[in-house]
Amino acid sequence: MVSSLRPARLTVLLATAWLATSCLEPPGVGRAADPTRAPGPAPWGSATSNAELEKKRALLEDVLDGELTAEGLAARLQKDWPELDTDQRARSLVGVTTVLEDLTKTGRAGKPVAPGPDREMAVAQLYFSERRFIEAATILSRVLDLAPTYPQARNLLARCFFFLGNRDRTIEELEFVLNHPEQQKDRGEVLDALFLLGAAVAETPGMSRENLQKARGAWETYLKIAPADSPSRDHVQKGLVDLEAGLRGEGPLAQPLVPVAAGDDDGATAPTAPLPAAATPPAATSNTARRVEQLPADATPLARAVAEGWDALDARDLATAETKLKAALKQDGKSPEALTGLARVFVQTGRNDEAMTHFDKAIAQAPGYMPALHYRGMAKLMAGDPAGAVASWEQIRTKDPAYFAQFNLEQRVAVARQMSP
């Protein structure tokens, strides 16, 4: 095994509750019989198009074949990506350049990496960094067939399953790491698995009591063995409070999951209604209250359509929500509440590009309308773009600190920052 090809430990965490309750459309499905070869834009959820990914894969293969070293890297990047400046290349190609840096540090740069787990792991890391979770999981499964305890491979596979909406398989893979005597020798890998197991449950409302107990045990163990200066300690300590509440049948973790075929972008700490703005109906006062019933008798048709649309979203009636919110936008195409609500519909029905367009329109029309930034961050994270989620939520920190605190976005930002590979 080659430790230089391992992912950075404790840097990629699981998504938050609203991601956990999502059913993500598999990247590229529907575009072609082999989605990895389909032309056109990036598959939904992916960071890059298939053509761009092939260029990065070719660059990585040259590194792994020993044909490209650090000395020749800059010229190669300039040749293949002339449209990008130096900083853009660094950000876009970090999945490849990190491998080259690791090989250089260990004196293996310029030497071919033989076919096998080391090489496959490097390719899997590239696909994961490009948010191609199905492809990454397939490669990692091959690695683990050959080497069941290959360093960090199973933790990375668990992350893939989480992003693909398979929580049970996520927990199963992490438990393997925690129970296998060989993997117990790597303290960093164990800490990573303990954190991830706790997060998989603590950030997911409606998990079973058995899983809540597993998560509590994982995080209690984490606190016992993690270094005193671990940046995740504070998150774990706060999360344990929520786990204990869930075991008592209290708090967001005690709420049942609502199965929906099209996916759900909402979570336990998400805003439950549009917050005050020009045409916003009153927020629901309980889980069963409907906004439309709280409207005054003289409410405008716009306010009524927005209220009905958001009520339909609460009921997971996406067809009605889309109809009502589109009707609202016909009356006022600049309504941030209607734009945000319709963007949520698009997220839940797999139309991510349209969703982002509508979120951006809402923010442009009403920069102070925090739910648009909040939900856009959630959608970014669901698409495997934690950096985009952080950028959206950091705007809330600056513009409305009270809102930022109300929805505990500090904790979400901290988790999202560590999710980036």
RATALIN-V977989 format. One line per field, one symbol per residue. phi: phi as a letter, one per 40 degrees, with the letter a starting at -180 (. if undefined). burial: b if it has 9 or more other C-alpha atoms within 8 Angstrom, else e. Layout:
phi = ???
burial = ???
//
This chain:
phi = .bcccccccfbbbcccdcccccbccddgcgcadbccbccgccddgccacccccccccccccccccgcbbdcccdccccccbccbcdccccccbcccccccccccccgbcgbcccdiddccccccccccccgcccccccccccdcccadbddgcccccccdccccgbcccdcdcccdccbccccccbcccccdcccccccdcccbcgcccdcccccccccccdccbcdcccccdcccccccccccccccgbgccccccbcbcchacbacbcccadcdadbccccccacbcbccccccccdcdccccccccccccccgccccdccccccccccacbccccccccccccdcbgbcccccccdccccccbdcccdccccccccccccgbcccccdcccccdccadccdcdbfcdccccccdcccc
burial = eeeebbeebbbbbbbbbbbbbbbbeebbbebbeebeebeeebbbbbbbbbeebeebbebbebbbbbbbbbeebeeebeeeeeeeeeeebbeebebbbebbbbbbeeeebbbbbeeebbbbbbbbbbbbbbbbbbbbbebbbebbeeeebbbbbbbbbbbbbbbbbbbebbbebbbebbeeeebbeeeebbbbbbbbbbbbbbbbbbbeeebbbbbbebbbbbbeebeeeeeebeebbebbebbbbbbeebbbbbeeeeeeeebbbebbebeeebbeeebbbebbeeeeeebbeebeeeeeebbbbbbbbbbbbeeebbebbbbbbbbbbeeeebbbbbbbbbbbbbbbebbbebbbbbbebbbebeeebbbbbbbbbbbbbbbbbbbbbbbbbbbbbeebbebbbebbbeebbebbbbbbe
//
